[in-house]
Amino acid sequence: MISSTESPFTVGSPSPGALGSALAAIGRDQPVVMDEHMGAPLVLRHRDVSAALRNPAAFSTRFYGVGPMADSLIAREGSDHALQRRIHNRFFSPAASARYAAVVAPIARAAFGGLAARGEAELIEDVIARYPMKVFLSLLNVPDELGDQGLTWVREIMIWLSSPMNAEFAAQGTRSFAELQDYTTGLVERERVSPSDSMLGEIVKAHLDEGGYSAEAVTVAVVSLLLGGFETTVQLLTATVASLLLHPEALQRVRADPSLVNAAFDEAFRWANPTAGLYRQVVRDIEIAGEPVLAGGMVYLAIAAAHFDADAFPDPERFVLGRTASHLGFGLGAHYCVGAPLARIEARAALSELLAACPGLRLDPSAELSFRYGARGFPQHGAEALHVLTS
């Protein structure tokens, strides 16, 4: 048993890799251990985490069937999930993704291209936190007048999801979710009448072609993509920038060879762990690493620990570009993140523009760097702030 006061999930660190390192150290002696703070047994070894992610029949996502994600892809199973997965894959086809990349590139340039002239910035609040929303709304062909309202909706919904028993958060989140749904339904109806080649158009067309169209189904798909990708993208970008600035040799390699941007993105996902882990509901009595786990309970698949398992990632403490093993940040198996292609497009464009615009980019030595689980009120591992000097 790990007490709430001793849980690595309650401790911040200037190193983005500290959470994964601490969890993996526990896992070497206790591959499955109850964590009081997380309210569930932690599964800590890479092979056990991977096996659980590949086995939705035993480790289910059905608990998402209550609350704002009730009709989303993550809450579906079996043939229903297979149909919805096929629909979702269609609007992330290579051709569609290429169109999305063309939309994202100028947004990234506008967001990050002028930072050098400022001399200093707090990257998260000044730029990164607004970037995924701007991208998403542009891909949906939504006018700019929505402004910060979308950010408010998403933040209140995600805080509710991370603290579902808090009555105040639940009231705010429920209200914001209803408003976001109403707004999105209006967009869907407009797109149905006047189709476009936007991402919303692709989503509508995919549902029509597969025989799964309804305004409600498309609205759920749009809202789920927004909620699932917003803060993950924020912290993924933060993790990648921070990881490179903490490893000057890797940064120099990426500057010299921009094709390494993807490698930097993948290694930051492993080393800095914006996706610290995923909850799953145990459907039947089962053993994990020899430990019995009873049906009906929850487990937390600690991806951060798996990423520091030396059996899967040799010398895991080092930040190494070009590792051959794949990270688990987007999940694995049937519930692999359907929005991963968009996250990659966003991160690649942002990092490329930032490094090109700011050849002197470095951490601000006068500011504290701290990574922790639950940063910014979201159930992810990340930073509250990232202060940099840009010239």
C-alpha positions as a Markdown table, in Angstrom:
| # | Residue | x | y | z |
|---|---|---|---|---|
| 1 | Met | 0.0 | 0.0 | 0.0 |
| 2 | Ile | 1.3 | 3.4 | -1.0 |
| 3 | Ser | -0.3 | 6.1 | 1.3 |
| 4 | Ser | -1.6 | 9.4 | -0.1 |
| 5 | Thr | 1.3 | 11.3 | 1.5 |
| 6 | Glu | 3.9 | 8.9 | -0.1 |
| 7 | Ser | 2.4 | 8.6 | -3.6 |
| 8 | Pro | 4.6 | 9.8 | -6.4 |
| 9 | Phe | 1.4 | 11.3 | -7.9 |
| 10 | Thr | 1.4 | 13.9 | -5.1 |
| 11 | Val | 5.0 | 15.1 | -5.6 |
| 12 | Gly | 6.3 | 17.7 | -8.0 |
| 13 | Ser | 9.8 | 17.8 | -9.5 |
| 14 | Pro | 11.9 | 20.1 | -11.8 |
| 15 | Ser | 12.5 | 16.9 | -13.9 |
| 16 | Pro | 9.7 | 15.8 | -16.2 |
| 17 | Gly | 11.0 | 12.3 | -15.9 |
| 18 | Ala | 10.8 | 12.0 | -12.1 |
| 19 | Leu | 7.3 | 10.6 | -11.9 |
| 20 | Gly | 8.1 | 7.7 | -14.3 |
| 21 | Ser | 11.4 | 7.0 | -12.6 |
| 22 | Ala | 9.8 | 6.9 | -9.1 |
| 23 | Leu | 7.0 | 4.6 | -10.2 |
| 24 | Ala | 9.3 | 2.2 | -12.1 |
| 25 | Ala | 11.5 | 1.9 | -9.0 |
| 26 | Ile | 8.4 | 0.8 | -7.0 |
| 27 | Gly | 7.5 | -1.6 | -9.8 |
| 28 | Arg | 10.7 | -3.4 | -9.7 |
| 29 | Asp | 9.7 | -4.9 | -6.3 |
| 30 | Gln | 5.9 | -4.5 | -6.4 |
| 31 | Pro | 4.6 | -4.8 | -10.0 |
| 32 | Val | 1.0 | -4.3 | -8.7 |
| 33 | Val | 0.5 | -2.1 | -5.6 |
| 34 | Met | -2.4 | -0.2 | -4.1 |
| 35 | Asp | -2.1 | 3.6 | -4.3 |
| 36 | Glu | -4.3 | 5.4 | -1.8 |
| 37 | His | -4.1 | 8.7 | -3.6 |
| 38 | Met | -5.1 | 7.2 | -7.0 |
| 39 | Gly | -7.8 | 5.0 | -5.4 |
| 40 | Ala | -6.8 | 1.9 | -7.3 |
| 41 | Pro | -4.0 | -0.7 | -7.6 |
| 42 | Leu | -1.2 | 0.6 | -9.9 |
| 43 | Val | 0.0 | -1.7 | -12.6 |
| 44 | Leu | 3.7 | -0.8 | -13.0 |
| 45 | Arg | 5.5 | -3.1 | -15.4 |
| 46 | His | 5.6 | -2.5 | -19.2 |
| 47 | Arg | 4.5 | -6.0 | -20.1 |
| 48 | Asp | 1.6 | -6.0 | -17.7 |
| 49 | Val | 0.4 | -2.5 | -18.8 |
| 50 | Ser | 0.7 | -3.5 | -22.4 |
| 51 | Ala | -1.2 | -6.7 | -21.9 |
| 52 | Ala | -4.0 | -5.0 | -20.1 |
| 53 | Leu | -4.4 | -2.3 | -22.8 |
| 54 | Arg | -4.6 | -5.1 | -25.4 |
| 55 | Asn | -7.3 | -6.9 | -23.5 |
| 56 | Pro | -10.4 | -4.8 | -23.3 |
| 57 | Ala | -12.5 | -7.9 | -22.7 |
| 58 | Ala | -10.9 | -8.1 | -19.2 |
| 59 | Phe | -9.9 | -4.5 | -18.7 |
| 60 | Ser | -12.9 | -2.4 | -19.8 |
| 61 | Thr | -13.6 | 1.3 | -20.4 |
| 62 | Arg | -17.3 | 0.8 | -19.7 |
| 63 | Phe | -17.1 | 3.1 | -16.7 |
| 64 | Tyr | -17.0 | 6.0 | -19.1 |
| 65 | Gly | -20.6 | 5.1 | -19.9 |
| 66 | Val | -21.7 | 7.4 | -17.1 |
| 67 | Gly | -21.3 | 11.2 | -17.4 |
| 68 | Pro | -20.3 | 13.4 | -20.3 |
| 69 | Met | -18.3 | 10.6 | -22.2 |
| 70 | Ala | -21.2 | 8.2 | -22.1 |
| 71 | Asp | -21.8 | 8.0 | -25.8 |
| 72 | Ser | -18.2 | 8.5 | -26.9 |
| 73 | Leu | -15.9 | 6.0 | -28.6 |
| 74 | Ile | -13.9 | 5.3 | -25.4 |
| 75 | Ala | -17.1 | 4.1 | -23.7 |
| 76 | Arg | -18.1 | 1.6 | -26.5 |
| 77 | Glu | -17.2 | -2.0 | -26.8 |
| 78 | Gly | -17.6 | -4.9 | -29.2 |
| 79 | Ser | -19.2 | -4.5 | -32.6 |
| 80 | Asp | -20.5 | -1.0 | -31.6 |
| 81 | His | -17.0 | 0.1 | -30.9 |
| 82 | Ala | -15.8 | -1.5 | -34.2 |
| 83 | Leu | -18.3 | 0.5 | -36.2 |
| 84 | Gln | -17.5 | 3.8 | -34.5 |
| 85 | Arg | -13.8 | 3.1 | -34.8 |
| 86 | Arg | -14.2 | 2.6 | -38.5 |
| 87 | Ile | -16.1 | 5.9 | -38.8 |
| 88 | His | -13.5 | 7.8 | -36.8 |
| 89 | Asn | -10.6 | 6.4 | -38.8 |
| 90 | Arg | -12.2 | 7.7 | -42.0 |
| 91 | Phe | -11.9 | 11.3 | -40.9 |
| 92 | Phe | -8.2 | 10.8 | -40.1 |
| 93 | Ser | -7.4 | 9.3 | -43.5 |
| 94 | Pro | -4.0 | 10.3 | -45.1 |
| 95 | Ala | -5.8 | 12.7 | -47.5 |
| 96 | Ala | -7.8 | 14.3 | -44.8 |
| 97 | Ser | -4.8 | 14.6 | -42.5 |
| 98 | Ala | -2.8 | 16.3 | -45.3 |
| 99 | Arg | -5.6 | 18.9 | -45.6 |
| 100 | Tyr | -5.6 | 19.4 | -41.8 |
| 101 | Ala | -1.8 | 19.9 | -41.8 |
| 102 | Ala | -2.2 | 22.7 | -44.4 |
| 103 | Val | -4.7 | 24.5 | -42.1 |
| 104 | Val | -2.5 | 24.0 | -39.0 |
| 105 | Ala | 0.8 | 25.3 | -40.4 |
| 106 | Pro | -0.2 | 29.0 | -40.6 |
| 107 | Ile | -1.8 | 28.8 | -37.2 |
| 108 | Ala | 1.4 | 27.5 | -35.7 |
| 109 | Arg | 3.4 | 30.2 | -37.5 |
| 110 | Ala | 1.1 | 33.0 | -36.2 |
| 111 | Ala | 1.2 | 31.5 | -32.6 |
| 112 | Phe | 5.0 | 30.9 | -32.3 |
| 113 | Gly | 6.6 | 32.9 | -35.0 |
| 114 | Gly | 6.8 | 36.2 | -33.2 |
| 115 | Leu | 8.1 | 35.0 | -29.9 |
| 116 | Ala | 11.7 | 35.9 | -30.4 |
| 117 | Ala | 10.8 | 39.6 | -30.5 |
| 118 | Arg | 9.3 | 39.4 | -27.0 |
| 119 | Gly | 12.5 | 38.3 | -25.4 |
| 120 | Glu | 10.7 | 36.2 | -22.8 |
| 121 | Ala | 7.5 | 34.3 | -22.4 |
| 122 | Glu | 5.5 | 31.9 | -20.2 |
| 123 | Leu | 4.9 | 29.5 | -23.0 |
| 124 | Ile | 1.9 | 27.7 | -21.6 |
| 125 | Glu | -0.5 | 30.5 | -20.8 |
| 126 | Asp | 0.9 | 32.9 | -23.4 |
| 127 | Val | 0.7 | 30.5 | -26.4 |
| 128 | Ile | 0.5 | 26.8 | -25.9 |
| 129 | Ala | -2.8 | 26.6 | -24.0 |
| 130 | Arg | -4.6 | 28.5 | -26.7 |
| 131 | Tyr | -3.1 | 26.8 | -29.7 |
| 132 | Pro | -5.0 | 23.5 | -29.7 |
| 133 | Met | -8.3 | 25.3 | -29.4 |
| 134 | Lys | -7.5 | 27.6 | -32.2 |
| 135 | Val | -6.4 | 24.7 | -34.4 |
| 136 | Phe | -9.6 | 22.7 | -33.6 |
| 137 | Leu | -12.0 | 25.6 | -34.3 |
| 138 | Ser | -10.2 | 26.4 | -37.5 |
| 139 | Leu | -10.4 | 22.8 | -38.6 |
| 140 | Leu | -14.1 | 22.8 | -37.9 |
| 141 | Asn | -14.4 | 26.1 | -39.8 |
| 142 | Val | -15.7 | 27.9 | -36.7 |
| 143 | Pro | -15.5 | 31.7 | -36.7 |
| 144 | Asp | -13.1 | 33.4 | -34.3 |
| 145 | Glu | -15.9 | 35.0 | -32.3 |
| 146 | Leu | -16.1 | 32.0 | -30.0 |
| 147 | Gly | -13.0 | 33.4 | -28.4 |
| 148 | Asp | -12.2 | 32.1 | -24.9 |
| 149 | Gln | -15.6 | 30.6 | -24.4 |
| 150 | Gly | -14.4 | 27.3 | -25.8 |
| 151 | Leu | -11.5 | 27.3 | -23.4 |
| 152 | Thr | -13.8 | 27.9 | -20.4 |
| 153 | Trp | -16.1 | 25.1 | -21.4 |
| 154 | Val | -13.3 | 22.6 | -21.9 |
| 155 | Arg | -11.6 | 23.5 | -18.6 |
| 156 | Glu | -14.7 | 23.2 | -16.5 |
| 157 | Ile | -15.7 | 19.9 | -18.1 |
| 158 | Met | -12.3 | 18.4 | -17.6 |
| 159 | Ile | -12.1 | 19.5 | -14.0 |
| 160 | Trp | -15.5 | 17.9 | -13.4 |
| 161 | Leu | -14.2 | 14.6 | -15.0 |
| 162 | Ser | -11.2 | 14.6 | -12.8 |
| 163 | Ser | -13.2 | 15.3 | -9.6 |
| 164 | Pro | -16.7 | 13.8 | -10.3 |
| 165 | Met | -17.7 | 13.7 | -6.6 |
| 166 | Asn | -17.2 | 17.5 | -6.1 |
| 167 | Ala | -20.7 | 19.0 | -6.3 |
| 168 | Glu | -19.5 | 22.5 | -7.3 |
| 169 | Phe | -17.3 | 21.1 | -10.1 |
| 170 | Ala | -20.1 | 18.8 | -11.3 |
| 171 | Ala | -22.6 | 21.7 | -11.5 |
| 172 | Gln | -20.1 | 23.9 | -13.5 |
| 173 | Gly | -19.0 | 21.0 | -15.7 |
| 174 | Thr | -22.6 | 19.8 | -16.4 |
| 175 | Arg | -23.6 | 23.3 | -17.4 |
| 176 | Ser | -20.5 | 23.8 | -19.7 |
| 177 | Phe | -21.0 | 20.4 | -21.3 |
| 178 | Ala | -24.6 | 21.2 | -22.1 |
| 179 | Glu | -23.6 | 24.6 | -23.6 |
| 180 | Leu | -20.8 | 23.0 | -25.6 |
| 181 | Gln | -23.1 | 20.3 | -26.9 |
| 182 | Asp | -25.8 | 22.9 | -28.0 |
| 183 | Tyr | -23.1 | 25.0 | -29.7 |
| 184 | Thr | -21.7 | 21.9 | -31.5 |
| 185 | Thr | -25.1 | 20.6 | -32.6 |
| 186 | Gly | -25.7 | 24.0 | -34.3 |
| 187 | Leu | -22.4 | 23.6 | -36.2 |
| 188 | Val | -23.3 | 20.0 | -37.2 |
| 189 | Glu | -26.7 | 21.0 | -38.6 |
| 190 | Arg | -25.1 | 23.8 | -40.6 |
| 191 | Glu | -22.6 | 21.4 | -42.0 |
| 192 | Arg | -25.3 | 18.9 | -42.9 |
| 193 | Val | -27.1 | 21.5 | -45.0 |
| 194 | Ser | -24.0 | 23.1 | -46.5 |
| 195 | Pro | -21.1 | 20.6 | -46.7 |
| 196 | Ser | -17.5 | 21.7 | -46.7 |
| 197 | Asp | -14.1 | 20.1 | -46.8 |
| 198 | Ser | -13.3 | 21.0 | -43.2 |
| 199 | Met | -12.7 | 18.4 | -40.5 |
| 200 | Leu | -16.4 | 18.8 | -39.5 |
| 201 | Gly | -17.3 | 18.0 | -43.1 |
| 202 | Glu | -15.2 | 14.9 | -43.0 |
| 203 | Ile | -16.8 | 13.8 | -39.7 |
| 204 | Val | -20.3 | 14.3 | -41.1 |
| 205 | Lys | -19.4 | 12.5 | -44.4 |
| 206 | Ala | -17.9 | 9.5 | -42.6 |
| 207 | His | -21.0 | 9.0 | -40.5 |
| 208 | Leu | -23.2 | 9.3 | -43.6 |
| 209 | Asp | -21.1 | 6.9 | -45.6 |
| 210 | Glu | -21.1 | 4.3 | -42.8 |
| 211 | Gly | -24.8 | 4.6 | -42.1 |
| 212 | Gly | -24.2 | 5.9 | -38.6 |
| 213 | Tyr | -25.3 | 9.5 | -39.1 |
| 214 | Ser | -27.4 | 11.5 | -36.6 |
| 215 | Ala | -26.8 | 15.0 | -35.3 |
| 216 | Glu | -26.3 | 13.5 | -31.9 |
| 217 | Ala | -23.6 | 11.0 | -33.1 |
| 218 | Val | -21.6 | 13.6 | -34.9 |
| 219 | Thr | -21.9 | 16.0 | -32.0 |
| 220 | Val | -20.5 | 13.3 | -29.6 |
| 221 | Ala | -17.6 | 12.7 | -32.0 |
| 222 | Val | -16.7 | 16.3 | -32.2 |
| 223 | Val | -17.0 | 17.0 | -28.5 |
| 224 | Ser | -15.0 | 13.8 | -27.6 |
| 225 | Leu | -12.2 | 14.8 | -29.9 |
| 226 | Leu | -12.0 | 18.2 | -28.3 |
| 227 | Leu | -12.1 | 17.0 | -24.8 |
| 228 | Gly | -9.7 | 14.1 | -25.4 |
| 229 | Gly | -7.1 | 16.1 | -27.3 |
| 230 | Phe | -7.0 | 19.5 | -25.6 |
| 231 | Glu | -5.0 | 19.3 | -22.4 |
| 232 | Thr | -3.0 | 16.3 | -23.7 |
| 233 | Thr | -1.8 | 18.4 | -26.6 |
| 234 | Val | -1.0 | 21.3 | -24.3 |
| 235 | Gln | 1.1 | 19.1 | -22.0 |
| 236 | Leu | 2.7 | 17.1 | -24.8 |
| 237 | Leu | 4.0 | 20.3 | -26.4 |
| 238 | Thr | 5.1 | 21.6 | -23.0 |
| 239 | Ala | 6.9 | 18.3 | -22.3 |
| 240 | Thr | 8.6 | 18.3 | -25.7 |
| 241 | Val | 9.9 | 21.8 | -25.4 |
| 242 | Ala | 11.0 | 21.4 | -21.8 |
| 243 | Ser | 12.7 | 18.0 | -22.5 |
| 244 | Leu | 14.7 | 19.5 | -25.4 |
| 245 | Leu | 15.7 | 22.6 | -23.4 |
| 246 | Leu | 16.9 | 20.3 | -20.6 |
| 247 | His | 18.9 | 18.2 | -23.1 |
| 248 | Pro | 21.0 | 20.7 | -25.2 |
| 249 | Glu | 22.6 | 18.0 | -27.3 |
| 250 | Ala | 19.3 | 16.6 | -28.4 |
| 251 | Leu | 18.0 | 20.2 | -29.1 |
| 252 | Gln | 21.1 | 20.8 | -31.2 |
| 253 | Arg | 20.4 | 17.6 | -33.2 |
| 254 | Val | 16.8 | 18.6 | -33.8 |
| 255 | Arg | 17.8 | 22.1 | -34.9 |
| 256 | Ala | 20.4 | 20.6 | -37.3 |
| 257 | Asp | 18.0 | 18.0 | -38.7 |
| 258 | Pro | 14.3 | 19.1 | -38.6 |
| 259 | Ser | 13.2 | 15.6 | -39.6 |
| 260 | Leu | 14.0 | 14.6 | -36.0 |
| 261 | Val | 11.0 | 16.6 | -34.7 |
| 262 | Asn | 8.9 | 13.4 | -34.7 |
| 263 | Ala | 11.6 | 11.6 | -32.7 |
| 264 | Ala | 11.7 | 14.4 | -30.2 |
| 265 | Phe | 8.0 | 14.3 | -29.8 |
| 266 | Asp | 7.9 | 10.5 | -29.3 |
| 267 | Glu | 10.8 | 10.5 | -26.7 |
| 268 | Ala | 9.2 | 13.4 | -24.8 |
| 269 | Phe | 6.0 | 11.4 | -24.6 |
| 270 | Arg | 8.0 | 8.5 | -23.1 |
| 271 | Trp | 10.3 | 10.5 | -20.8 |
| 272 | Ala | 8.1 | 13.3 | -19.6 |
| 273 | Asn | 4.8 | 11.3 | -19.5 |
| 274 | Pro | 2.0 | 13.8 | -20.2 |
| 275 | Thr | -0.2 | 10.7 | -20.2 |
| 276 | Ala | 0.7 | 9.3 | -16.8 |
| 277 | Gly | -1.7 | 6.4 | -17.0 |
| 278 | Leu | -5.2 | 5.2 | -17.7 |
| 279 | Tyr | -7.9 | 3.7 | -15.5 |
| 280 | Arg | -9.6 | 0.4 | -16.5 |
| 281 | Gln | -12.4 | -1.6 | -14.9 |
| 282 | Val | -11.7 | -5.2 | -14.2 |
| 283 | Val | -14.4 | -7.3 | -15.8 |
| 284 | Arg | -13.5 | -10.7 | -14.4 |
| 285 | Asp | -11.3 | -12.1 | -11.7 |
| 286 | Ile | -7.8 | -12.1 | -13.1 |
| 287 | Glu | -4.1 | -12.2 | -12.0 |
| 288 | Ile | -1.7 | -9.5 | -12.9 |
| 289 | Ala | 2.0 | -10.3 | -12.3 |
| 290 | Gly | 0.8 | -13.1 | -10.0 |
| 291 | Glu | -1.4 | -10.8 | -8.0 |
| 292 | Pro | -5.2 | -11.6 | -7.9 |
| 293 | Val | -7.4 | -8.7 | -8.9 |
| 294 | Leu | -11.2 | -9.1 | -8.4 |
| 295 | Ala | -13.9 | -8.3 | -10.9 |
| 296 | Gly | -15.7 | -5.0 | -10.5 |
| 297 | Gly | -12.7 | -3.0 | -9.2 |
| 298 | Met | -10.6 | -0.5 | -11.0 |
| 299 | Val | -6.9 | -0.6 | -11.8 |
| 300 | Tyr | -4.6 | 2.2 | -12.9 |
| 301 | Leu | -2.3 | 1.3 | -15.8 |
| 302 | Ala | 0.7 | 3.4 | -14.9 |
| 303 | Ile | 2.1 | 4.3 | -18.4 |
| 304 | Ala | 4.7 | 6.5 | -16.8 |
| 305 | Ala | 6.1 | 3.5 | -14.9 |
| 306 | Ala | 6.0 | 1.4 | -18.1 |
| 307 | His | 8.0 | 4.1 | -19.9 |
| 308 | Phe | 10.8 | 3.7 | -17.4 |
| 309 | Asp | 10.9 | -0.1 | -17.4 |
| 310 | Ala | 14.4 | -1.0 | -18.5 |
| 311 | Asp | 13.2 | -4.3 | -20.0 |
| 312 | Ala | 11.3 | -2.2 | -22.6 |
| 313 | Phe | 13.4 | 0.9 | -22.8 |
| 314 | Pro | 17.1 | 0.3 | -22.0 |
| 315 | Asp | 18.7 | 3.1 | -20.0 |
| 316 | Pro | 15.3 | 4.7 | -19.4 |
| 317 | Glu | 16.6 | 7.7 | -17.4 |
| 318 | Arg | 18.3 | 9.0 | -20.6 |
| 319 | Phe | 16.5 | 11.2 | -23.1 |
| 320 | Val | 17.4 | 9.4 | -26.4 |
| 321 | Leu | 16.2 | 10.4 | -29.8 |
| 322 | Gly | 15.3 | 7.5 | -32.1 |
| 323 | Arg | 14.4 | 4.7 | -29.7 |
| 324 | Thr | 13.0 | 1.7 | -31.5 |
| 325 | Ala | 10.4 | 0.7 | -28.9 |
| 326 | Ser | 7.1 | 2.6 | -29.2 |
| 327 | His | 5.7 | 4.7 | -26.3 |
| 328 | Leu | 2.3 | 4.0 | -24.8 |
| 329 | Gly | 1.2 | 7.6 | -24.5 |
| 330 | Phe | -1.6 | 7.2 | -27.1 |
| 331 | Gly | -2.6 | 3.9 | -25.5 |
| 332 | Leu | -2.5 | 0.5 | -27.3 |
| 333 | Gly | -4.9 | -1.9 | -28.9 |
| 334 | Ala | -8.6 | -1.3 | -29.6 |
| 335 | His | -8.7 | 2.0 | -27.7 |
| 336 | Tyr | -5.5 | 3.5 | -29.2 |
| 337 | Cys | -6.1 | 7.3 | -29.4 |
| 338 | Val | -8.1 | 8.0 | -32.5 |
| 339 | Gly | -6.9 | 11.6 | -32.5 |
| 340 | Ala | -3.2 | 10.7 | -32.5 |
| 341 | Pro | -2.7 | 11.9 | -36.1 |
| 342 | Leu | -4.1 | 15.3 | -35.3 |
| 343 | Ala | -1.9 | 15.6 | -32.1 |
| 344 | Arg | 1.1 | 14.7 | -34.2 |
| 345 | Ile | 0.2 | 17.3 | -36.8 |
| 346 | Glu | -0.2 | 20.0 | -34.2 |
| 347 | Ala | 2.9 | 19.2 | -32.2 |
| 348 | Arg | 5.1 | 18.9 | -35.3 |
| 349 | Ala | 4.0 | 22.3 | -36.7 |
| 350 | Ala | 4.3 | 24.0 | -33.3 |
| 351 | Leu | 7.8 | 22.7 | -32.5 |
| 352 | Ser | 9.1 | 23.4 | -36.0 |
| 353 | Glu | 7.9 | 27.0 | -35.9 |
| 354 | Leu | 9.1 | 27.6 | -32.3 |
| 355 | Leu | 12.6 | 26.3 | -33.0 |
| 356 | Ala | 12.9 | 28.2 | -36.3 |
| 357 | Ala | 11.6 | 31.5 | -34.8 |
| 358 | Cys | 13.7 | 31.3 | -31.6 |
| 359 | Pro | 17.3 | 30.2 | -32.3 |
| 360 | Gly | 18.3 | 31.4 | -28.8 |
| 361 | Leu | 15.4 | 29.6 | -27.0 |
| 362 | Arg | 16.3 | 28.5 | -23.5 |
| 363 | Leu | 14.8 | 28.1 | -20.0 |
| 364 | Asp | 14.6 | 31.2 | -17.9 |
| 365 | Pro | 17.1 | 30.5 | -15.1 |
| 366 | Ser | 15.2 | 32.8 | -12.7 |
| 367 | Ala | 12.0 | 30.8 | -12.9 |
| 368 | Glu | 11.2 | 27.5 | -11.2 |
| 369 | Leu | 10.4 | 24.5 | -13.4 |
| 370 | Ser | 8.0 | 22.0 | -11.8 |
| 371 | Phe | 6.2 | 19.0 | -13.2 |
| 372 | Arg | 3.5 | 17.2 | -11.3 |
| 373 | Tyr | 0.4 | 15.0 | -11.8 |
| 374 | Gly | -2.8 | 17.2 | -11.9 |
| 375 | Ala | -1.1 | 20.3 | -13.2 |
| 376 | Arg | -3.5 | 23.1 | -14.3 |
| 377 | Gly | -6.3 | 21.1 | -12.7 |
| 378 | Phe | -6.3 | 18.3 | -15.3 |
| 379 | Pro | -5.7 | 14.6 | -14.8 |
| 380 | Gln | -2.4 | 14.7 | -16.6 |
| 381 | His | 1.2 | 15.0 | -15.8 |
| 382 | Gly | 2.7 | 18.3 | -16.7 |
| 383 | Ala | 3.7 | 21.8 | -15.7 |
| 384 | Glu | 1.8 | 24.8 | -14.5 |
| 385 | Ala | 4.1 | 27.2 | -16.3 |
| 386 | Leu | 7.1 | 27.1 | -18.7 |
| 387 | His | 9.1 | 30.3 | -18.5 |
| 388 | Val | 11.6 | 30.8 | -21.4 |
| 389 | Leu | 13.9 | 33.4 | -22.8 |
| 390 | Thr | 13.3 | 33.6 | -26.6 |
| 391 | Ser | 16.2 | 35.8 | -27.9 |
